[in-house]
Amino acid sequence: MTEAGFVKAQSDNLPKIDAFMMTAYFASNPDFTSAEIRGVKAARSTRESYGDSAVGYVQVKRDGDICVVKAQMDYT
């Protein structure tokens, strides 16, 4: 399932991010609209347990100071 150049992501090989970084990403990315940010999915995703069932598989690839993280999301 892991793509070439990627390794299975674990808590010790993922970049550290915080809520402010996520907010800045969503605000600056044209793939997300303010309606989506305010929507039900956004509110539901803030629950602490949400990621436990939503994230299916995560892989990470590092190239110098660039880190690419890919995840399979299971939407319900």
PQR file with spaces between the fields and no chain letter, atoms N, CA, C, O and H, PARSE charges and radii, in Angstrom:
ATOM       1  N    MET     1       0.819   -1.194    0.000 -0.4000 1.5000
ATOM       2  CA   MET     1       0.000    0.000    0.000 -0.0000 2.0000
ATOM       3  C    MET     1       0.866    1.264    0.000  0.5500 1.7000
ATOM       4  O    MET     1       0.425    2.303   -0.490 -0.5500 1.4000
ATOM       5  N    THR     2       2.076    1.198    0.532 -0.4000 1.5000
ATOM       6  CA   THR     2       2.957    2.360    0.567 -0.0000 2.0000
ATOM       7  C    THR     2       3.558    2.609   -0.813  0.5500 1.7000
ATOM       8  O    THR     2       4.046    1.679   -1.454 -0.5500 1.4000
ATOM       9  H    THR     2       2.435    0.354    0.930  0.4000 1.0000
ATOM      10  N    GLU     3       3.525    3.849   -1.268 -0.4000 1.5000
ATOM      11  CA   GLU     3       4.064    4.218   -2.565 -0.0000 2.0000
ATOM      12  C    GLU     3       5.587    4.298   -2.507  0.5500 1.7000
ATOM      13  O    GLU     3       6.167    4.417   -1.427 -0.5500 1.4000
ATOM      14  H    GLU     3       3.128    4.605   -0.746  0.4000 1.0000
ATOM      15  N    ALA     4       6.229    4.232   -3.669 -0.4000 1.5000
ATOM      16  CA   ALA     4       7.689    4.300   -3.751 -0.0000 2.0000
ATOM      17  C    ALA     4       8.195    5.606   -3.135  0.5500 1.7000
ATOM      18  O    ALA     4       7.667    6.680   -3.423 -0.5500 1.4000
ATOM      19  H    ALA     4       5.758    4.135   -4.546  0.4000 1.0000
ATOM      20  N    GLY     5       9.210    5.506   -2.296 -0.4000 1.5000
ATOM      21  CA   GLY     5       9.800    6.677   -1.663 -0.0000 2.0000
ATOM      22  C    GLY     5       9.126    7.078   -0.364  0.5500 1.7000
ATOM      23  O    GLY     5       9.631    7.944    0.351 -0.5500 1.4000
ATOM      24  H    GLY     5       9.639    4.633   -2.063  0.4000 1.0000
ATOM      25  N    PHE     6       8.000    6.468   -0.048 -0.4000 1.5000
ATOM      26  CA   PHE     6       7.256    6.771    1.171 -0.0000 2.0000
ATOM      27  C    PHE     6       7.469    5.660    2.198  0.5500 1.7000
ATOM      28  O    PHE     6       7.814    4.533    1.846 -0.5500 1.4000
ATOM      29  H    PHE     6       7.589    5.765   -0.628  0.4000 1.0000
ATOM      30  N    VAL     7       7.259    5.992    3.466 -0.4000 1.5000
ATOM      31  CA   VAL     7       7.249    5.010    4.544 -0.0000 2.0000
ATOM      32  C    VAL     7       5.950    5.185    5.314  0.5500 1.7000
ATOM      33  O    VAL     7       5.330    6.248    5.271 -0.5500 1.4000
ATOM      34  H    VAL     7       6.979    6.908    3.752  0.4000 1.0000
ATOM      35  N    LYS     8       5.541    4.132    6.022 -0.4000 1.5000
ATOM      36  CA   LYS     8       4.332    4.225    6.830 -0.0000 2.0000
ATOM      37  C    LYS     8       4.536    5.288    7.907  0.5500 1.7000
ATOM      38  O    LYS     8       5.540    5.280    8.620 -0.5500 1.4000
ATOM      39  H    LYS     8       6.045    3.269    6.057  0.4000 1.0000
ATOM      40  N    ALA     9       3.583    6.192    8.014 -0.4000 1.5000
ATOM      41  CA   ALA     9       3.675    7.280    8.991 -0.0000 2.0000
ATOM      42  C    ALA     9       3.398    6.759   10.393  0.5500 1.7000
ATOM      43  O    ALA     9       2.520    5.923   10.606 -0.5500 1.4000
ATOM      44  H    ALA     9       2.768    6.198    7.434  0.4000 1.0000
ATOM      45  N    GLN    10       4.164    7.270   11.335 -0.4000 1.5000
ATOM      46  CA   GLN    10       3.991    6.966   12.748 -0.0000 2.0000
ATOM      47  C    GLN    10       4.191    8.266   13.509  0.5500 1.7000
ATOM      48  O    GLN    10       4.666    9.250   12.942 -0.5500 1.4000
ATOM      49  H    GLN    10       4.878    7.949   11.163  0.4000 1.0000
ATOM      50  N    SER    11       3.843    8.280   14.755 -0.4000 1.5000
ATOM      51  CA   SER    11       3.927    9.513   15.538 -0.0000 2.0000
ATOM      52  C    SER    11       5.341   10.069   15.605  0.5500 1.7000
ATOM      53  O    SER    11       5.512   11.272   15.803 -0.5500 1.4000
ATOM      54  H    SER    11       3.457    7.480   15.216  0.4000 1.0000
ATOM      55  N    ASP    12       6.351    9.235   15.445 -0.4000 1.5000
ATOM      56  CA   ASP    12       7.727    9.719   15.554 -0.0000 2.0000
ATOM      57  C    ASP    12       8.342   10.178   14.228  0.5500 1.7000
ATOM      58  O    ASP    12       9.462   10.690   14.228 -0.5500 1.4000
ATOM      59  H    ASP    12       6.212    8.258   15.284  0.4000 1.0000
ATOM      60  N    ASN    13       7.639   10.010   13.088 -0.4000 1.5000
ATOM      61  CA   ASN    13       8.226   10.468   11.825 -0.0000 2.0000
ATOM      62  C    ASN    13       7.353   11.481   11.078  0.5500 1.7000
ATOM      63  O    ASN    13       7.620   11.792    9.916 -0.5500 1.4000
ATOM      64  H    ASN    13       6.729    9.594   13.088  0.4000 1.0000
ATOM      65  N    LEU    14       6.320   11.992   11.736 -0.4000 1.5000
ATOM      66  CA   LEU    14       5.465   13.018   11.139 -0.0000 2.0000
ATOM      67  C    LEU    14       5.896   14.405   11.603  0.5500 1.7000
ATOM      68  O    LEU    14       6.409   14.547   12.712 -0.5500 1.4000
ATOM      69  H    LEU    14       6.104   11.740   12.679  0.4000 1.0000
ATOM      70  N    PRO    15       5.696   15.435   10.770 -0.5600 1.5000
ATOM      71  CA   PRO    15       6.029   16.796   11.203  0.2800 2.0000
ATOM      72  C    PRO    15       5.070   17.241   12.307  0.5500 1.7000
ATOM      73  O    PRO    15       3.917   16.812   12.346 -0.5500 1.4000
ATOM      74  N    LYS    16       5.548   18.093   13.189 -0.4000 1.5000
ATOM      75  CA   LYS    16       4.709   18.628   14.266 -0.0000 2.0000
ATOM      76  C    LYS    16       3.929   19.818   13.727  0.5500 1.7000
ATOM      77  O    LYS    16       4.520   20.747   13.175 -0.5500 1.4000
ATOM      78  H    LYS    16       6.484   18.442   13.157  0.4000 1.0000
ATOM      79  N    ILE    17       2.601   19.803   13.880 -0.4000 1.5000
ATOM      80  CA   ILE    17       1.751   20.913   13.461 -0.0000 2.0000
ATOM      81  C    ILE    17       0.806   21.269   14.598  0.5500 1.7000
ATOM      82  O    ILE    17       0.596   20.480   15.520 -0.5500 1.4000
ATOM      83  H    ILE    17       2.120   19.049   14.328  0.4000 1.0000
ATOM      84  N    ASP    18       0.236   22.473   14.520 -0.4000 1.5000
ATOM      85  CA   ASP    18      -0.724   22.890   15.540 -0.0000 2.0000
ATOM      86  C    ASP    18      -1.971   23.455   14.854  0.5500 1.7000
ATOM      87  O    ASP    18      -2.034   23.540   13.628 -0.5500 1.4000
ATOM      88  H    ASP    18       0.406   23.114   13.771  0.4000 1.0000
ATOM      89  N    ALA    19      -2.944   23.831   15.651 -0.4000 1.5000
ATOM      90  CA   ALA    19      -4.211   24.331   15.111 -0.0000 2.0000
ATOM      91  C    ALA    19      -4.024   25.597   14.282  0.5500 1.7000
ATOM      92  O    ALA    19      -4.744   25.802   13.304 -0.5500 1.4000
ATOM      93  H    ALA    19      -2.893   23.761   16.647  0.4000 1.0000
ATOM      94  N    PHE    20      -3.079   26.443   14.653 -0.4000 1.5000
ATOM      95  CA   PHE    20      -2.844   27.675   13.902 -0.0000 2.0000
ATOM      96  C    PHE    20      -2.300   27.374   12.509  0.5500 1.7000
ATOM      97  O    PHE    20      -2.668   28.042   11.542 -0.5500 1.4000
ATOM      98  H    PHE    20      -2.494   26.276   15.448  0.4000 1.0000
ATOM      99  N    MET    21      -1.436   26.383   12.400 -0.4000 1.5000
ATOM     100  CA   MET    21      -0.913   25.997   11.092 -0.0000 2.0000
ATOM     101  C    MET    21      -2.032   25.450   10.203  0.5500 1.7000
ATOM     102  O    MET    21      -2.092   25.761    9.014 -0.5500 1.4000
ATOM     103  H    MET    21      -1.137   25.840   13.185  0.4000 1.0000
ATOM     104  N    MET    22      -2.916   24.637   10.782 -0.4000 1.5000
ATOM     105  CA   MET    22      -4.037   24.093   10.015 -0.0000 2.0000
ATOM     106  C    MET    22      -4.986   25.197    9.564  0.5500 1.7000
ATOM     107  O    MET    22      -5.448   25.192    8.422 -0.5500 1.4000
ATOM     108  H    MET    22      -2.868   24.385   11.749  0.4000 1.0000
ATOM     109  N    THR    23      -5.278   26.140   10.451 -0.4000 1.5000
ATOM     110  CA   THR    23      -6.161   27.252   10.102 -0.0000 2.0000
ATOM     111  C    THR    23      -5.559   28.078    8.974  0.5500 1.7000
ATOM     112  O    THR    23      -6.264   28.455    8.038 -0.5500 1.4000
ATOM     113  H    THR    23      -4.903   26.144   11.378  0.4000 1.0000
ATOM     114  N    ALA    24      -4.269   28.360    9.053 -0.4000 1.5000
ATOM     115  CA   ALA    24      -3.597   29.127    8.000 -0.0000 2.0000
ATOM     116  C    ALA    24      -3.653   28.377    6.670  0.5500 1.7000
ATOM     117  O    ALA    24      -3.864   28.985    5.621 -0.5500 1.4000
ATOM     118  H    ALA    24      -3.696   28.054    9.814  0.4000 1.0000
ATOM     119  N    TYR    25      -3.465   27.063    6.714 -0.4000 1.5000
ATOM     120  CA   TYR    25      -3.534   26.261    5.492 -0.0000 2.0000
ATOM     121  C    TYR    25      -4.921   26.330    4.862  0.5500 1.7000
ATOM     122  O    TYR    25      -5.053   26.607    3.670 -0.5500 1.4000
ATOM     123  H    TYR    25      -3.294   26.569    7.566  0.4000 1.0000
ATOM     124  N    PHE    26      -5.947   26.079    5.660 -0.4000 1.5000
ATOM     125  CA   PHE    26      -7.312   26.116    5.129 -0.0000 2.0000
ATOM     126  C    PHE    26      -7.678   27.500    4.607  0.5500 1.7000
ATOM     127  O    PHE    26      -8.361   27.610    3.588 -0.5500 1.4000
ATOM     128  H    PHE    26      -5.840   25.854    6.628  0.4000 1.0000
ATOM     129  N    ALA    27      -7.238   28.556    5.283 -0.4000 1.5000
ATOM     130  CA   ALA    27      -7.567   29.924    4.870 -0.0000 2.0000
ATOM     131  C    ALA    27      -6.874   30.310    3.565  0.5500 1.7000
ATOM     132  O    ALA    27      -7.410   31.106    2.795 -0.5500 1.4000
ATOM     133  H    ALA    27      -6.683   28.467    6.110  0.4000 1.0000
ATOM     134  N    SER    28      -5.688   29.755    3.309 -0.4000 1.5000
ATOM     135  CA   SER    28      -4.929   30.164    2.128 -0.0000 2.0000
ATOM     136  C    SER    28      -5.073   29.206    0.949  0.5500 1.7000
ATOM     137  O    SER    28      -4.603   29.519   -0.145 -0.5500 1.4000
ATOM     138  H    SER    28      -5.252   29.108    3.936  0.4000 1.0000
ATOM     139  N    ASN    29      -5.706   28.051    1.138 -0.4000 1.5000
ATOM     140  CA   ASN    29      -5.815   27.063    0.081 -0.0000 2.0000
ATOM     141  C    ASN    29      -7.133   27.252   -0.677  0.5500 1.7000
ATOM     142  O    ASN    29      -8.202   27.222   -0.068 -0.5500 1.4000
ATOM     143  H    ASN    29      -6.087   27.796    2.027  0.4000 1.0000
ATOM     144  N    PRO    30      -7.068   27.446   -1.993 -0.5600 1.5000
ATOM     145  CA   PRO    30      -8.291   27.672   -2.774  0.2800 2.0000
ATOM     146  C    PRO    30      -9.194   26.447   -2.867  0.5500 1.7000
ATOM     147  O    PRO    30     -10.341   26.567   -3.299 -0.5500 1.4000
ATOM     148  N    ASP    31      -8.707   25.271   -2.474 -0.4000 1.5000
ATOM     149  CA   ASP    31      -9.541   24.069   -2.504 -0.0000 2.0000
ATOM     150  C    ASP    31     -10.581   24.043   -1.388  0.5500 1.7000
ATOM     151  O    ASP    31     -11.501   23.226   -1.411 -0.5500 1.4000
ATOM     152  H    ASP    31      -7.776   25.174   -2.123  0.4000 1.0000
ATOM     153  N    PHE    32     -10.434   24.939   -0.409 -0.4000 1.5000
ATOM     154  CA   PHE    32     -11.363   25.008    0.714 -0.0000 2.0000
ATOM     155  C    PHE    32     -12.050   26.364    0.704  0.5500 1.7000
ATOM     156  O    PHE    32     -11.396   27.393    0.528 -0.5500 1.4000
ATOM     157  H    PHE    32      -9.686   25.603   -0.390  0.4000 1.0000
ATOM     158  N    THR    33     -13.362   26.371    0.890 -0.4000 1.5000
ATOM     159  CA   THR    33     -14.093   27.629    0.933 -0.0000 2.0000
ATOM     160  C    THR    33     -14.510   27.914    2.369  0.5500 1.7000
ATOM     161  O    THR    33     -14.532   27.009    3.205 -0.5500 1.4000
ATOM     162  H    THR    33     -13.893   25.536    1.033  0.4000 1.0000
ATOM     163  N    SER    34     -14.836   29.151    2.653 -0.4000 1.5000
ATOM     164  CA   SER    34     -15.240   29.504    4.009 -0.0000 2.0000
ATOM     165  C    SER    34     -16.492   28.737    4.436  0.5500 1.7000
ATOM     166  O    SER    34     -16.652   28.419    5.614 -0.5500 1.4000
ATOM     167  H    SER    34     -14.818   29.885    1.974  0.4000 1.0000
ATOM     168  N    ALA    35     -17.373   28.440    3.488 -0.4000 1.5000
ATOM     169  CA   ALA    35     -18.570   27.656    3.821 -0.0000 2.0000
ATOM     170  C    ALA    35     -18.182   26.264    4.294  0.5500 1.7000
ATOM     171  O    ALA    35     -18.787   25.734    5.225 -0.5500 1.4000
ATOM     172  H    ALA    35     -17.243   28.698    2.531  0.4000 1.0000
ATOM     173  N    GLU    36     -17.166   25.662    3.653 -0.4000 1.5000
ATOM     174  CA   GLU    36     -16.716   24.340    4.083 -0.0000 2.0000
ATOM     175  C    GLU    36     -16.073   24.401    5.448  0.5500 1.7000
ATOM     176  O    GLU    36     -16.251   23.495    6.262 -0.5500 1.4000
ATOM     177  H    GLU    36     -16.674   26.093    2.896  0.4000 1.0000
ATOM     178  N    ILE    37     -15.331   25.457    5.707 -0.4000 1.5000
ATOM     179  CA   ILE    37     -14.664   25.591    7.003 -0.0000 2.0000
ATOM     180  C    ILE    37     -15.686   25.734    8.113  0.5500 1.7000
ATOM     181  O    ILE    37     -15.482   25.216    9.211 -0.5500 1.4000
ATOM     182  H    ILE    37     -15.186   26.193    5.046  0.4000 1.0000
ATOM     183  N    ARG    38     -16.788   26.432    7.843 -0.4000 1.5000
ATOM     184  CA   ARG    38     -17.826   26.631    8.861 -0.0000 2.0000
ATOM     185  C    ARG    38     -18.807   25.474    8.924  0.5500 1.7000
ATOM     186  O    ARG    38     -19.635   25.419    9.832 -0.5500 1.4000
ATOM     187  H    ARG    38     -16.954   26.852    6.951  0.4000 1.0000
ATOM     188  N    GLY    39     -18.730   24.548    7.977 -0.4000 1.5000
ATOM     189  CA   GLY    39     -19.742   23.506    7.843 -0.0000 2.0000
ATOM     190  C    GLY    39     -19.708   22.420    8.899  0.5500 1.7000
ATOM     191  O    GLY    39     -18.889   22.414    9.818 -0.5500 1.4000
ATOM     192  H    GLY    39     -18.057   24.593    7.239  0.4000 1.0000
ATOM     193  N    VAL    40     -20.622   21.522    8.719 -0.4000 1.5000
ATOM     194  CA   VAL    40     -20.805   20.426    9.661 -0.0000 2.0000
ATOM     195  C    VAL    40     -19.578   19.522    9.702  0.5500 1.7000
ATOM     196  O    VAL    40     -19.167   19.084   10.776 -0.5500 1.4000
ATOM     197  H    VAL    40     -21.288   21.527    7.972  0.4000 1.0000
ATOM     198  N    LYS    41     -18.992   19.241    8.547 -0.4000 1.5000
ATOM     199  CA   LYS    41     -17.813   18.375    8.536 -0.0000 2.0000
ATOM     200  C    LYS    41     -16.685   18.978    9.356  0.5500 1.7000
ATOM     201  O    LYS    41     -15.993   18.265   10.083 -0.5500 1.4000
ATOM     202  H    LYS    41     -19.326   19.596    7.674  0.4000 1.0000
ATOM     203  N    ALA    42     -16.497   20.281    9.243 -0.4000 1.5000
ATOM     204  CA   ALA    42     -15.443   20.931   10.016 -0.0000 2.0000
ATOM     205  C    ALA    42     -15.723   20.829   11.504  0.5500 1.7000
ATOM     206  O    ALA    42     -14.811   20.563   12.287 -0.5500 1.4000
ATOM     207  H    ALA    42     -17.058   20.860    8.653  0.4000 1.0000
ATOM     208  N    ALA    43     -16.964   21.035   11.904 -0.4000 1.5000
ATOM     209  CA   ALA    43     -17.314   20.933   13.322 -0.0000 2.0000
ATOM     210  C    ALA    43     -17.142   19.509   13.817  0.5500 1.7000
ATOM     211  O    ALA    43     -16.636   19.284   14.916 -0.5500 1.4000
ATOM     212  H    ALA    43     -17.705   21.251   11.267  0.4000 1.0000
ATOM     213  N    ARG    44     -17.563   18.546   13.006 -0.4000 1.5000
ATOM     214  CA   ARG    44     -17.435   17.147   13.394 -0.0000 2.0000
ATOM     215  C    ARG    44     -15.972   16.735   13.503  0.5500 1.7000
ATOM     216  O    ARG    44     -15.619   15.922   14.358 -0.5500 1.4000
ATOM     217  H    ARG    44     -17.974   18.729   12.113  0.4000 1.0000
ATOM     218  N    SER    45     -15.115   17.291   12.641 -0.4000 1.5000
ATOM     219  CA   SER    45     -13.708   16.910   12.638 -0.0000 2.0000
ATOM     220  C    SER    45     -12.940   17.442   13.849  0.5500 1.7000
ATOM     221  O    SER    45     -11.812   17.016   14.095 -0.5500 1.4000
ATOM     222  H    SER    45     -15.402   17.951   11.946  0.4000 1.0000
ATOM     223  N    THR    46     -13.529   18.358   14.600 -0.4000 1.5000
ATOM     224  CA   THR    46     -12.839   18.887   15.772 -0.0000 2.0000
ATOM     225  C    THR    46     -12.949   17.968   16.979  0.5500 1.7000
ATOM     226  O    THR    46     -12.232   18.147   17.963 -0.5500 1.4000
ATOM     227  H    THR    46     -14.445   18.704   14.400  0.4000 1.0000
ATOM     228  N    ARG    47     -13.841   16.985   16.911 -0.4000 1.5000
ATOM     229  CA   ARG    47     -13.938   16.038   18.021 -0.0000 2.0000
ATOM     230  C    ARG    47     -12.640   15.259   18.139  0.5500 1.7000
ATOM     231  O    ARG    47     -12.042   14.876   17.133 -0.5500 1.4000
ATOM     232  H    ARG    47     -14.424   16.839   16.111  0.4000 1.0000
ATOM     233  N    GLU    48     -12.216   15.032   19.352 -0.4000 1.5000
ATOM     234  CA   GLU    48     -10.933   14.360   19.594 -0.0000 2.0000
ATOM     235  C    GLU    48     -10.875   12.978   18.960  0.5500 1.7000
ATOM     236  O    GLU    48      -9.816   12.564   18.488 -0.5500 1.4000
ATOM     237  H    GLU    48     -12.702   15.344   20.169  0.4000 1.0000
ATOM     238  N    SER    49     -11.989   12.258   18.940 -0.4000 1.5000
ATOM     239  CA   SER    49     -11.997   10.891   18.430 -0.0000 2.0000
ATOM     240  C    SER    49     -12.209   10.818   16.918  0.5500 1.7000
ATOM     241  O    SER    49     -12.159    9.724   16.355 -0.5500 1.4000
ATOM     242  H    SER    49     -12.849   12.595   19.324  0.4000 1.0000
ATOM     243  N    TYR    50     -12.444   11.938   16.246 -0.4000 1.5000
ATOM     244  CA   TYR    50     -12.770   11.916   14.823 -0.0000 2.0000
ATOM     245  C    TYR    50     -11.691   11.236   13.991  0.5500 1.7000
ATOM     246  O    TYR    50     -11.996   10.393   13.147 -0.5500 1.4000
ATOM     247  H    TYR    50     -12.484   12.826   16.704  0.4000 1.0000
ATOM     248  N    GLY    51     -10.458   11.589   14.218 -0.4000 1.5000
ATOM     249  CA   GLY    51      -9.363   11.041   13.423 -0.0000 2.0000
ATOM     250  C    GLY    51      -9.188    9.557   13.586  0.5500 1.7000
ATOM     251  O    GLY    51      -8.663    8.897   12.689 -0.5500 1.4000
ATOM     252  H    GLY    51     -10.210   12.274   14.904  0.4000 1.0000
ATOM     253  N    ASP    52      -9.616    9.009   14.712 -0.4000 1.5000
ATOM     254  CA   ASP    52      -9.470    7.576   14.955 -0.0000 2.0000
ATOM     255  C    ASP    52     -10.189    6.752   13.906  0.5500 1.7000
ATOM     256  O    ASP    52      -9.665    5.729   13.464 -0.5500 1.4000
ATOM     257  H    ASP    52     -10.042    9.545   15.441  0.4000 1.0000
ATOM     258  N    SER    53     -11.377    7.172   13.497 -0.4000 1.5000
ATOM     259  CA   SER    53     -12.137    6.397   12.521 -0.0000 2.0000
ATOM     260  C    SER    53     -12.019    6.957   11.106  0.5500 1.7000
ATOM     261  O    SER    53     -12.273    6.228   10.147 -0.5500 1.4000
ATOM     262  H    SER    53     -11.803    8.003   13.856  0.4000 1.0000
ATOM     263  N    ALA    54     -11.645    8.213   10.944 -0.4000 1.5000
ATOM     264  CA   ALA    54     -11.615    8.838    9.622 -0.0000 2.0000
ATOM     265  C    ALA    54     -10.346    8.512    8.845  0.5500 1.7000
ATOM     266  O    ALA    54     -10.403    8.355    7.625 -0.5500 1.4000
ATOM     267  H    ALA    54     -11.439    8.805   11.723  0.4000 1.0000
ATOM     268  N    VAL    55      -9.215    8.408    9.511 -0.4000 1.5000
ATOM     269  CA   VAL    55      -7.947    8.189    8.835 -0.0000 2.0000
ATOM     270  C    VAL    55      -7.716    6.698    8.656  0.5500 1.7000
ATOM     271  O    VAL    55      -7.636    5.948    9.629 -0.5500 1.4000
ATOM     272  H    VAL    55      -9.169    8.536   10.502  0.4000 1.0000
ATOM     273  N    GLY    56      -7.607    6.272    7.385 -0.4000 1.5000
ATOM     274  CA   GLY    56      -7.407    4.866    7.097 -0.0000 2.0000
ATOM     275  C    GLY    56      -5.946    4.473    7.058  0.5500 1.7000
ATOM     276  O    GLY    56      -5.566    3.470    7.662 -0.5500 1.4000
ATOM     277  H    GLY    56      -7.672    6.881    6.595  0.4000 1.0000
ATOM     278  N    TYR    57      -5.111    5.242    6.359 -0.4000 1.5000
ATOM     279  CA   TYR    57      -3.694    4.917    6.205 -0.0000 2.0000
ATOM     280  C    TYR    57      -2.935    6.206    5.932  0.5500 1.7000
ATOM     281  O    TYR    57      -3.413    7.059    5.184 -0.5500 1.4000
ATOM     282  H    TYR    57      -5.421    6.057    5.869  0.4000 1.0000
ATOM     283  N    VAL    58      -1.769    6.356    6.523 -0.4000 1.5000
ATOM     284  CA   VAL    58      -0.953    7.556    6.335 -0.0000 2.0000
ATOM     285  C    VAL    58       0.461    7.137    5.975  0.5500 1.7000
ATOM     286  O    VAL    58       1.023    6.218    6.571 -0.5500 1.4000
ATOM     287  H    VAL    58      -1.381    5.663    7.131  0.4000 1.0000
ATOM     288  N    GLN    59       1.034    7.832    4.980 -0.4000 1.5000
ATOM     289  CA   GLN    59       2.417    7.596    4.596 -0.0000 2.0000
ATOM     290  C    GLN    59       3.143    8.927    4.485  0.5500 1.7000
ATOM     291  O    GLN    59       2.523    9.958    4.226 -0.5500 1.4000
ATOM     292  H    GLN    59       0.577    8.579    4.496  0.4000 1.0000
ATOM     293  N    VAL    60       4.448    8.904    4.679 -0.4000 1.5000
ATOM     294  CA   VAL    60       5.233   10.129    4.696 -0.0000 2.0000
ATOM     295  C    VAL    60       6.505    9.946    3.868  0.5500 1.7000
ATOM     296  O    VAL    60       7.082    8.860    3.815 -0.5500 1.4000
ATOM     297  H    VAL    60       4.951    8.066    4.890  0.4000 1.0000
ATOM     298  N    LYS    61       6.926   11.038    3.224 -0.4000 1.5000
ATOM     299  CA   LYS    61       8.159   11.038    2.433 -0.0000 2.0000
ATOM     300  C    LYS    61       8.902   12.328    2.744  0.5500 1.7000
ATOM     301  O    LYS    61       8.331   13.414    2.646 -0.5500 1.4000
ATOM     302  H    LYS    61       6.457   11.920    3.268  0.4000 1.0000
ATOM     303  N    ARG    62      10.168   12.216    3.119 -0.4000 1.5000
ATOM     304  CA   ARG    62      10.985   13.400    3.412 -0.0000 2.0000
ATOM     305  C    ARG    62      12.063   13.541    2.347  0.5500 1.7000
ATOM     306  O    ARG    62      12.711   12.569    1.956 -0.5500 1.4000
ATOM     307  H    ARG    62      10.632   11.334    3.198  0.4000 1.0000
ATOM     308  N    ASP    63      12.239   14.784    1.886 -0.4000 1.5000
ATOM     309  CA   ASP    63      13.281   15.103    0.910 -0.0000 2.0000
ATOM     310  C    ASP    63      13.905   16.416    1.340  0.5500 1.7000
ATOM     311  O    ASP    63      13.413   17.485    0.979 -0.5500 1.4000
ATOM     312  H    ASP    63      11.713   15.573    2.204  0.4000 1.0000
ATOM     313  N    GLY    64      14.977   16.349    2.103 -0.4000 1.5000
ATOM     314  CA   GLY    64      15.580   17.559    2.663 -0.0000 2.0000
ATOM     315  C    GLY    64      14.632   18.179    3.669  0.5500 1.7000
ATOM     316  O    GLY    64      14.208   17.521    4.619 -0.5500 1.4000
ATOM     317  H    GLY    64      15.377   15.481    2.397  0.4000 1.0000
ATOM     318  N    ASP    65      14.296   19.461    3.461 -0.4000 1.5000
ATOM     319  CA   ASP    65      13.379   20.129    4.390 -0.0000 2.0000
ATOM     320  C    ASP    65      11.922   20.074    3.924  0.5500 1.7000
ATOM     321  O    ASP    65      11.063   20.749    4.492 -0.5500 1.4000
ATOM     322  H    ASP    65      14.640   19.996    2.689  0.4000 1.0000
ATOM     323  N    ILE    66      11.643   19.274    2.895 -0.4000 1.5000
ATOM     324  CA   ILE    66      10.282   19.093    2.398 -0.0000 2.0000
ATOM     325  C    ILE    66       9.740   17.765    2.932  0.5500 1.7000
ATOM     326  O    ILE    66      10.411   16.735    2.864 -0.5500 1.4000
ATOM     327  H    ILE    66      12.340   18.726    2.434  0.4000 1.0000
ATOM     328  N    CYS    67       8.520   17.806    3.463 -0.4000 1.5000
ATOM     329  CA   CYS    67       7.868   16.609    3.988 -0.0000 2.0000
ATOM     330  C    CYS    67       6.509   16.481    3.312  0.5500 1.7000
ATOM     331  O    CYS    67       5.681   17.388    3.393 -0.5500 1.4000
ATOM     332  H    CYS    67       7.975   18.642    3.519  0.4000 1.0000
ATOM     333  N    VAL    68       6.282   15.353    2.645 -0.4000 1.5000
ATOM     334  CA   VAL    68       5.012   15.091    1.981 -0.0000 2.0000
ATOM     335  C    VAL    68       4.284   14.018    2.783  0.5500 1.7000
ATOM     336  O    VAL    68       4.824   12.941    3.036 -0.5500 1.4000
ATOM     337  H    VAL    68       6.955   14.616    2.579  0.4000 1.0000
ATOM     338  N    VAL    69       3.061   14.324    3.176 -0.4000 1.5000
ATOM     339  CA   VAL    69       2.244   13.383    3.933 -0.0000 2.0000
ATOM     340  C    VAL    69       1.000   13.084    3.106  0.5500 1.7000
ATOM     341  O    VAL    69       0.298   14.001    2.679 -0.5500 1.4000
ATOM     342  H    VAL    69       2.622   15.199    2.971  0.4000 1.0000
ATOM     343  N    LYS    70       0.726   11.795    2.879 -0.4000 1.5000
ATOM     344  CA   LYS    70      -0.470   11.363    2.156 -0.0000 2.0000
ATOM     345  C    LYS    70      -1.289   10.501    3.096  0.5500 1.7000
ATOM     346  O    LYS    70      -0.752    9.672    3.831 -0.5500 1.4000
ATOM     347  H    LYS    70       1.296   11.050    3.226  0.4000 1.0000
ATOM     348  N    ALA    71      -2.607   10.709    3.062 -0.4000 1.5000
ATOM     349  CA   ALA    71      -3.493    9.926    3.924 -0.0000 2.0000
ATOM     350  C    ALA    71      -4.691    9.436    3.132  0.5500 1.7000
ATOM     351  O    ALA    71      -5.173   10.107    2.220 -0.5500 1.4000
ATOM     352  H    ALA    71      -3.043   11.382    2.465  0.4000 1.0000
ATOM     353  N    GLN    72      -5.153    8.268    3.496 -0.4000 1.5000
ATOM     354  CA   GLN    72      -6.399    7.732    2.961 -0.0000 2.0000
ATOM     355  C    GLN    72      -7.473    8.038    3.994  0.5500 1.7000
ATOM     356  O    GLN    72      -7.379    7.612    5.145 -0.5500 1.4000
ATOM     357  H    GLN    72      -4.761    7.723    4.237  0.4000 1.0000
ATOM     358  N    MET    73      -8.493    8.779    3.576 -0.4000 1.5000
ATOM     359  CA   MET    73      -9.562    9.169    4.485 -0.0000 2.0000
ATOM     360  C    MET    73     -10.806    8.344    4.194  0.5500 1.7000
ATOM     361  O    MET    73     -11.188    8.165    3.038 -0.5500 1.4000
ATOM     362  H    MET    73      -8.569    9.125    2.641  0.4000 1.0000
ATOM     363  N    ASP    74     -11.427    7.850    5.241 -0.4000 1.5000
ATOM     364  CA   ASP    74     -12.657    7.091    5.123 -0.0000 2.0000
ATOM     365  C    ASP    74     -13.811    7.997    5.562  0.5500 1.7000
ATOM     366  O    ASP    74     -14.045    8.179    6.757 -0.5500 1.4000
ATOM     367  H    ASP    74     -11.117    7.996    6.181  0.4000 1.0000
ATOM     368  N    TYR    75     -14.528    8.561    4.589 -0.4000 1.5000
ATOM     369  CA   TYR    75     -15.632    9.472    4.889 -0.0000 2.0000
ATOM     370  C    TYR    75     -16.911    8.695    5.127  0.5500 1.7000
ATOM     371  O    TYR    75     -17.232    7.753    4.403 -0.5500 1.4000
ATOM     372  H    TYR    75     -14.338    8.414    3.618  0.4000 1.0000
ATOM     373  N    THR    76     -17.631    9.108    6.151 -0.4000 1.5000
ATOM     374  CA   THR    76     -18.923    8.477    6.422 -0.0000 2.0000
ATOM     375  C    THR    76     -19.973    9.537    6.582  0.5500 1.7000
ATOM     376  O    THR    76     -21.139    9.219    6.817 -0.5500 1.4000
ATOM     377  H    THR    76     -17.371    9.874    6.739  0.4000 1.0000
